Amino acid sequence: MKYALIGCGRIAINHIKAVTNNLLKLVAVCDIVPTQMESLLDKDNIENNGAVKRYTDYRTMISENEIDLIAITTESGKHAEIALYCIDQGINVIIEKPMAMSIKYANQIIQKSEDRQVKVSVCHQNRFNKAIQETRKALEAGRFGKLSHGSINVRWNRKKSYYDQASWRGTWSQDGGTLMNQCIHGIDLLRWMMGGKIKKVYGVTKQQLHDYLETEDLGMAVVEFKNGAIATIEGTVNVYSKNLEKTLYLFGEKGTVKVGGTSANTIDVWQFADEASQDSENKNLIEDTSNIYGNGHTSLYADMIDAIENDRQPYVDAYAGKDAVELVLAIYKSQKEGVSVELPLEDFSTMEMVGEF
């Protein structure tokens, strides 16, 4: 399967490793900064005797190559525009999170991909973490009973040096704030686990310690699901002096689970009323990761390849991508209006937050 990558920045190496692990043929890479491409291809001997073509314009790259699958790892504000163009060309797409910065563009990606009959997967790779997969199995087996409540706590650190690496970071047009960038993986996990369908959201976001940004560095919210369960969200990059945790709690009438670690990669609490053979292993589950992104990219790529070959929906499809974006945007809208927000959102964009701080 022939593969190309658009965007060769910070996260790109995780995608390239997934390409290698899944034996895809890397045809071409694209970035508006040529040195970014060279830096990426120099890592881990990725370059194969000059066979990988380089482009600074993705349209030219697509017109000159036969490509089955493209990944988009540019700044967030470019994701939707590039994805829509790739879909128009009939190419299957993996989109880094967030899939879009507005409900409007998320809906367009869904509609166009269905019209063109191509596959879209959004890169919420933490769904493939071992701890998350075991929790999901228990949930689907009904071991929690009725869900009472849950929470996601993303308590990380980002210093000025991080934001200085790229001018688009911390902007409403190209990045969104802490909830949209750093916390959306955890927000995706929470919504997915708690039943998906949301009644209303009340959120507060603040810019506490990063006054050189346009966006928030702290966000908190209460989410009421249509199944009656309630959840809280805490997302911040204000933790001194390094990343502390990404922790998911689920509380049900017959079960309690705490998934912790820096990237939801360990099971810290595993308690159920009934006993299952896997329980002793799960109580001590620790998945080693080399970075905060976890190991899920390889699994997400394997799933996408299988979805293409067998003409099925990817495990993390465009609807899942929209759900995560919608919840973040609902929190932003609640902050802007000072009231709770009912879902589904008809439309909202990060650009409507310009000037909030």
PERA-V368872 format. One record per pair of residues at least 24 apart in sequence whose C-alpha atoms are under 10 Angstrom apart, sorted by the first residue. I is the first residue (numbers start at 1). J is the second residue. If there is no record, write none. Layout:
[[I:J] [I:J]]
This chain:
[[1:25] [1:26] [1:27] [1:66] [1:67] [1:68] [1:69] [1:305] [1:308] [1:309] [2:26] [2:27] [2:28] [2:65] [2:66] [2:67] [2:68] [2:69] [2:70] [3:27] [3:28] [3:29] [3:65] [3:66] [3:67] [3:68] [3:69] [3:70] [3:71] [3:91] [3:92] [3:93] [4:28] [4:29] [4:30] [4:52] [4:53] [4:54] [4:58] [4:61] [4:62] [4:65] [4:66] [4:67] [4:68] [4:69] [4:70] [4:71] [4:72] [4:93] [5:29] [5:30] [5:31] [5:37] [5:54] [5:58] [5:61] [5:69] [5:70] [5:71] [5:72] [5:73] [5:74] [5:93] [5:94] [6:30] [6:31] [6:32] [6:37] [6:55] [6:56] [6:57] [6:58] [6:61] [6:70] [6:71] [6:72] [6:73] [6:74] [6:79] [6:82] [6:95] [7:31] [7:32] [7:33] [7:36] [7:37] [7:56] [7:58] [7:71] [7:72] [7:73] [7:74] [7:75] [8:32] [8:33] [8:34] [8:35] [8:36] [8:37] [8:38] [8:39] [8:40] [8:41] [8:72] [8:73] [8:74] [9:33] [9:36] [9:37] [9:39] [9:40] [9:73] [9:74] [9:75] [9:166] [10:36] [10:40] [10:73] [10:74] [10:165] [11:73] [11:74] [11:96] [11:293] [12:36] [12:37] [12:40] [12:71] [12:72] [12:73] [12:74] [12:96] [13:39] [13:40] [13:41] [13:43] [13:44] [13:46] [14:291] [14:293] [14:294] [14:295] [14:296] [14:297] [14:298] [15:71] [15:72] [15:73] [15:94] [15:96] [15:123] [15:297] [15:298] [15:300] [15:301] [16:40] [16:41] [16:43] [16:44] [16:46] [16:71] [16:297] [16:298] [17:44] [17:46] [17:297] [17:298] [18:295] [18:296] [18:297] [18:298] [18:299] [18:300] [18:301] [18:302] [19:297] [19:298] [19:301] [19:302] [20:46] [20:298] [21:297] [21:298] [21:299] [21:301] [21:302] [22:298] [22:299] [22:301] [22:302] [22:305] [23:302] [24:68] [24:69] [24:301] [24:302] [24:305] [25:52] [25:67] [25:68] [25:69] [26:51] [26:52] [26:53] [26:67] [26:69] [26:70] [27:51] [27:52] [27:53] [27:54] [27:61] [27:65] [27:66] [27:67] [28:52] [28:53] [28:54] [28:55] [28:58] [28:61] [28:62] [28:65] [28:67] [28:70] [29:53] [29:54] [29:55] [29:56] [29:57] [29:58] [29:61] [29:70] [29:71] [30:54] [30:55] [30:56] [30:57] [30:58] [30:59] [30:60] [30:61] [30:72] [30:74] [31:55] [31:56] [31:57] [31:58] [31:73] [31:74] [32:56] [32:57] [32:58] [32:74] [58:82] [58:85] [58:86] [59:85] [59:86] [59:89] [62:86] [62:89] [62:91] [63:89] [66:91] [67:91] [67:92] [68:92] [68:93] [68:118] [68:305] [68:308] [69:93] [69:94] [69:118] [69:119] [69:120] [69:304] [69:305] [69:308] [70:94] [70:95] [70:120] [71:95] [71:96] [71:120] [71:121] [71:122] [71:123] [71:301] [72:96] [72:97] [72:99] [72:122] [72:123] [73:97] [73:123] [74:174] [75:166] [75:168] [75:169] [75:173] [75:174] [75:175] [76:100] [76:101] [76:168] [76:169] [76:172] [76:173] [76:174] [76:175] [76:176] [76:180] [76:181] [77:101] [77:102] [77:168] [77:171] [77:172] [77:173] [77:174] [77:175] [77:176] [77:350] [78:173] [78:174] [78:175] [79:105] [79:174] [80:104] [80:105] [80:106] [80:108] [80:109] [81:105] [81:109] [83:108] [83:109] [83:112] [83:113] [83:120] [84:108] [84:109] [84:110] [84:112] [84:113] [85:109] [85:112] [86:113] [86:118] [87:112] [87:113] [87:114] [87:115] [87:116] [87:117] [87:118] [87:119] [87:120] [88:112] [88:113] [88:115] [88:116] [88:118] [89:116] [89:118] [90:116] [90:117] [90:118] [90:119] [91:116] [91:117] [91:118] [91:119] [91:120] [92:116] [92:117] [92:118] [92:119] [92:120] [92:121] [92:304] [92:305] [92:308] [93:118] [93:119] [93:120] [93:121] [93:122] [93:304] [93:318] [94:119] [94:120] [94:121] [94:122] [94:123] [94:300] [94:301] [94:304] [94:316] [94:317] [94:318] [95:120] [95:121] [95:122] [95:123] [95:124] [95:317] [95:318] [95:321] [96:121] [96:122] [96:123] [96:124] [96:125] [96:321] [97:121] [97:122] [97:123] [97:124] [97:125] [97:180] [97:181] [97:182] [97:184] [97:185] [97:321] [97:322] [97:324] [97:325] [98:122] [98:123] [98:124] [98:175] [98:176] [98:180] [98:181] [98:184] [98:185] [98:321] [98:322] [98:324] [98:325] [98:328] [99:123] [99:124] [99:318] [99:319] [99:320] [99:321] [99:322] [99:324] [99:325] [100:174] [100:175] [100:321] [100:322] [100:325] [100:326] [100:349] [100:350] [101:172] [101:173] [101:174] [101:175] [101:176] [101:180] [101:322] [101:325] [101:326] [101:328] [101:329] [101:348] [101:349] [101:350] [101:351] [102:322] [102:325] [102:326] [102:329] [102:347] [102:348] [102:349] [102:350] [102:351] [102:352] [103:322] [103:323] [103:325] [103:326] [103:329] [103:344] [103:345] [103:346] [103:347] [103:348] [103:349] [103:350] [104:345] [104:346] [104:347] [104:348] [104:349] [105:322] [105:347] [105:349] [106:318] [106:319] [106:321] [106:322] [106:323] [106:325] [106:326] [106:347] [107:318] [107:319] [107:322] [107:347] [109:318] [109:319] [109:322] [110:317] [110:318] [110:319] [110:321] [110:322] [111:318] [113:318] [117:311] [118:308] [118:311] [118:313] [119:304] [119:305] [119:307] [119:308] [119:311] [119:312] [119:313] [119:314] [119:317] [119:318] [120:304] [120:307] [120:308] [120:313] [120:314] [120:316] [120:317] [120:318] [120:319] [120:321] [121:300] [121:301] [121:303] [121:304] [121:307] [121:313] [121:314] [121:315] [121:316] [121:317] [121:318] [121:319] [121:320] [121:321] [122:300] [122:304] [122:314] [122:315] [122:316] [122:317] [122:318] [122:319] [122:320] [122:321] [122:322] [123:185] [123:296] [123:297] [123:300] [123:301] [123:316] [123:317] [123:318] [123:320] [123:321] [124:184] [124:185] [124:186] [124:188] [124:189] [124:293] [124:296] [124:297] [124:300] [124:315] [124:316] [124:317] [124:320] [124:321] [124:324] [125:185] [125:293] [125:294] [125:295] [125:296] [125:297] [125:298] [125:299] [125:300] [125:301] [125:316] [126:185] [126:186] [126:188] [126:189] [126:263] [126:264] [126:265] [126:293] [126:294] [126:295] [126:296] [126:297] [126:299] [126:300] [127:185] [127:186] [127:188] [127:189] [127:192] [127:264] [127:296] [127:297] [127:299] [127:300] [127:315] [127:316] [128:265] [128:294] [128:295] [128:296] [128:297] [128:298] [128:299] [128:300] [128:315] [128:316] [129:263] [129:264] [129:265] [129:266] [129:287] [129:289] [129:294] [129:295] [129:296] [129:297] [129:299] [130:264] [130:265] [130:266] [130:267] [130:282] [130:285] [130:286] [130:287] [130:295] [130:296] [131:258] [131:259] [131:260] [131:264] [131:265] [131:266] [131:267] [131:268] [131:282] [131:283] [131:285] [131:286] [131:287] [132:189] [132:193] [132:248] [132:259] [132:260] [132:264] [132:265] [132:266] [132:267] [134:267] [134:278] [134:279] [134:282] [134:285] [135:193] [135:250] [135:257] [135:258] [135:259] [135:267] [135:270] [135:282] [136:189] [136:192] [136:193] [138:255] [138:257] [138:272] [138:276] [139:193] [139:194] [139:250] [139:252] [139:255] [140:193] [142:252] [142:254] [142:255] [143:252] [143:253] [143:254] [143:255] [143:256] [143:271] [143:272] [143:273] [143:274] [143:275] [143:276] [144:250] [144:251] [144:252] [144:253] [144:254] [144:255] [144:256] [144:257] [144:271] [144:272] [144:273] [144:274] [145:251] [145:252] [145:253] [145:254] [145:255] [145:272] [145:273] [146:227] [146:228] [146:229] [146:251] [146:252] [146:253] [146:254] [146:255] [147:193] [147:194] [147:195] [147:227] [147:228] [147:229] [147:230] [147:250] [147:251] [147:252] [147:253] [147:254] [147:255] [147:256] [148:194] [148:227] [148:228] [148:229] [148:230] [148:231] [148:250] [148:251] [148:252] [148:253] [149:194] [149:223] [149:224] [149:225] [149:228] [149:229] [149:230] [149:231] [149:232] [149:249] [149:250] [149:251] [149:252] [149:253] [150:190] [150:191] [150:193] [150:194] [150:223] [150:229] [150:230] [150:231] [150:232] [150:233] [150:248] [150:249] [150:250] [150:251] [150:252] [150:256] [150:257] [150:258] [151:186] [151:187] [151:189] [151:190] [151:191] [151:194] [151:221] [151:222] [151:223] [151:230] [151:231] [151:232] [151:233] [151:234] [151:247] [151:248] [151:249] [151:250] [151:251] [151:258] [152:183] [152:185] [152:186] [152:187] [152:188] [152:189] [152:190] [152:191] [152:231] [152:232] [152:233] [152:234] [152:235] [152:246] [152:247] [152:248] [152:249] [152:250] [152:258] [152:259] [152:260] [152:264] [153:183] [153:186] [153:187] [153:190] [153:220] [153:232] [153:233] [153:234] [153:235] [153:236] [153:244] [153:245] [153:246] [153:247] [153:248] [153:249] [153:260] [154:178] [154:179] [154:182] [154:183] [154:184] [154:185] [154:186] [154:187] [154:218] [154:219] [154:233] [154:234] [154:235] [154:236] [154:237] [154:239] [154:243] [154:244] [154:245] [154:246] [154:247] [154:248] [154:260] [154:262] [154:263] [154:264] [155:182] [155:183] [155:218] [155:234] [155:235] [155:236] [155:237] [155:238] [155:239] [155:240] [155:242] [155:243] [155:244] [155:245] [155:246] [155:247] [155:262] [156:182] [156:183] [156:235] [156:236] [156:237] [156:238] [156:239] [156:240] [156:241] [156:242] [156:243] [156:244] [156:245] [156:246] [156:262] [157:182] [157:217] [157:236] [157:237] [157:238] [157:239] [157:240] [157:241] [157:242] [157:243] [157:244] [157:245] [158:182] [158:210] [158:217] [158:236] [158:237] [158:238] [158:239] [158:240] [158:241] [158:242] [158:243] [159:209] [159:210] [159:237] [159:238] [159:239] [159:240] [159:241] [159:242] [160:210] [160:212] [160:213] [163:210] [163:212] [163:213] [169:213] [169:214] [169:215] [170:210] [170:212] [170:213] [170:214] [170:215] [170:216] [170:217] [171:213] [171:214] [171:215] [171:216] [171:350] [171:351] [171:354] [172:213] [172:214] [172:215] [172:216] [172:349] [172:350] [172:351] [172:352] [172:353] [172:354] [172:355] [173:214] [173:349] [173:350] [173:351] [173:352] [173:353] [173:354] [174:350] [174:351] [175:214] [175:215] [175:350] [176:214] [176:215] [176:216] [176:328] [176:329] [176:332] [176:349] [176:350] [176:351] [176:353] [177:205] [177:206] [177:207] [177:213] [177:214] [177:215] [177:216] [177:217] [177:218] [177:219] [177:236] [177:237] [177:328] [177:332] [177:350] [178:205] [178:207] [178:215] [178:216] [178:217] [178:218] [178:219] [178:235] [178:236] [178:237] [178:238] [178:328] [179:205] [179:215] [179:216] [179:217] [179:218] [179:219] [179:220] [179:233] [179:234] [179:235] [179:236] [179:237] [179:325] [179:327] [179:328] [179:329] [179:331] [179:332] [180:215] [180:216] [180:219] [180:235] [180:324] [180:325] [180:327] [180:328] [180:329] [180:332] [180:350] [181:328] [182:217] [182:235] [182:236] [182:237] [183:219] [183:233] [183:234] [183:235] [183:236] [183:237] [183:246] [183:324] [183:328] [184:235] [184:321] [184:324] [184:325] [184:327] [184:328] [185:246] [185:263] [185:264] [185:293] [185:324] [186:233] [186:234] [186:235] [186:246] [186:247] [186:248] [186:263] [186:264] [186:324] [187:232] [187:233] [187:234] [187:235] [187:248] [187:323] [187:324] [187:325] [187:327] [187:328] [188:320] [188:321] [188:322] [188:323] [188:324] [188:325] [188:327] [188:328] [189:248] [189:264] [189:324] [190:231] [190:232] [190:233] [190:248] [190:249] [190:250] [190:324] [191:223] [191:225] [191:231] [191:320] [191:323] [191:324] [191:327] [192:320] [192:323] [192:324] [193:248] [193:249] [193:250] [194:224] [194:225] [194:226] [194:227] [194:228] [194:229] [194:230] [194:231] [194:250] [194:251] [195:225] [195:226] [195:227] [195:228] [195:229] [196:225] [196:226] [196:227] [196:320] [196:323] [196:324] [197:224] [197:225] [197:226] [197:227] [197:323] [197:343] [197:344] [198:223] [198:224] [198:225] [198:226] [198:227] [198:228] [198:229] [198:230] [198:323] [198:327] [198:342] [198:343] [198:344] [199:223] [199:224] [199:225] [199:226] [199:227] [199:228] [199:341] [199:342] [199:343] [199:344] [200:224] [200:225] [200:226] [200:327] [200:330] [200:331] [200:334] [200:340] [200:341] [200:342] [200:343] [200:344] [201:225] [201:230] [201:231] [201:232] [201:327] [201:328] [201:330] [201:331] [201:332] [201:333] [201:334] [201:339] [201:340] [201:341] [201:342] [201:343] [202:232] [202:330] [202:331] [202:332] [202:333] [202:334] [202:335] [202:338] [202:339] [202:340] [202:341] [202:342] [203:232] [203:233] [203:234] [203:328] [203:330] [203:331] [203:332] [203:333] [203:334] [203:335] [203:336] [203:337] [203:338] [203:339] [203:340] [203:341] [204:234] [204:331] [204:332] [204:333] [204:334] [204:335] [204:336] [204:338] [204:339] [205:234] [205:235] [205:236] [205:331] [205:332] [205:334] [205:335] [205:336] [205:356] [205:357] [206:236] [206:335] [206:356] [206:357] [207:236] [207:238] [207:356] [207:357] [208:236] [208:237] [208:238] [208:357] [209:237] [209:238] [210:237] [210:238] [211:357] [213:357] [214:353] [214:354] [214:355] [214:356] [214:357] [215:350] [215:353] [215:354] [215:355] [215:356] [215:357] [216:332] [216:353] [216:356] [216:357] [219:328] [219:331] [219:332] [219:335] [220:331] [220:335] [221:327] [221:328] [221:330] [221:331] [221:332] [221:334] [221:335] [221:340] [222:331] [222:340] [223:327] [223:330] [223:331] [223:340] [223:341] [224:342] [225:343] [233:331] [243:292] [245:292] [246:292] [257:283] [259:285] [259:286] [260:286] [261:286] [261:287] [261:288] [261:289] [261:292] [262:289] [262:291] [262:292] [262:293] [262:294] [263:287] [263:289] [263:291] [263:292] [263:293] [263:294] [263:295] [264:292] [264:293] [264:294] [265:289] [265:292] [265:293] [265:294] [265:295] [325:349] [329:353] [332:356]]
